[in-house]
Amino acid sequence: MPFRNPPLVTGFYYHVFNRGVNKQQIFSPLRDYIRFLELIRFYQRGDLPFSFSRLVKLSIPEQQKAWKSILDHLKIVEVVAYCLMPNHFHFLLFQKTDGGISHFMANLENSYSRYYNTKYERVGHLFQGQFKAVRVTNNSQLLHLSRYIHLNPYTSFVVDSLEELEQYQWSSLLEYLEERFNLCDPTIVLNQFKSFLDYRSFVFDQAAYQRELHFIKDLLLD
């Protein structure tokens, strides 16, 4: 595992992200997204008795039994927010144990890369180097980061409207708005709003401005 400088510190929140090598697409059909979400759920636990690739080779009853056991393991990271895009992904993570984020990301990216390379008969790196991790330094940054992550499909024109964004399957925004928490624990964010509708307004009220900034940035890069 590559040494990180500065190291990731337990008890802090981080914006973690990476993209496909040469900006290539890393998620295509429905099954790719589902696989990545399953890997997130699996590898955020510590002291796992086997790999995910071994888990999926079990019979359905054996898999169900194994999942019950796995979910009893303590988490090494808490996923506060996430968004999967066709060629990249974003996380807002809280590190619960020393080395938690690095272990989680190494297992997640390595396992998904093996799955992807086998499925599409390719070789070589799938992701563009080591994942990036930026420490969240204050509460305002935490809230704005959750909004930035959830607006990403709209900002990047993956979806055309806020109505489509609200139904985007590969983001934790649905978990926030429907208050059905599966992969993430958004307590630190949602506890600062009177209701999930207030959080929705917090996100959507900034949508046009964030999309415009993204458009301007792309023009400057061109």
Secondary structure, DSSP 8 states (H G I E B T S, - for coil): ----SS---TT-EEEEEEEBGGG-----SHHHHHHHHHHHHHHTBSS-SS-HHHHTTS-HHHHHHHHHHHTTS-BSEEEEEEEEETTEEEEEEEE-STTHHHHHHHHHHHHHHHHHHHHHT--S--BSSS-EEEE--SHHHHHHHHHHHHHHHHHTTSSSSHHHHHT-TTBTHHHHHHT--SS---HHHHTTSSSHHHHHHHHHTTHHHHHHHHHHHHHHH-
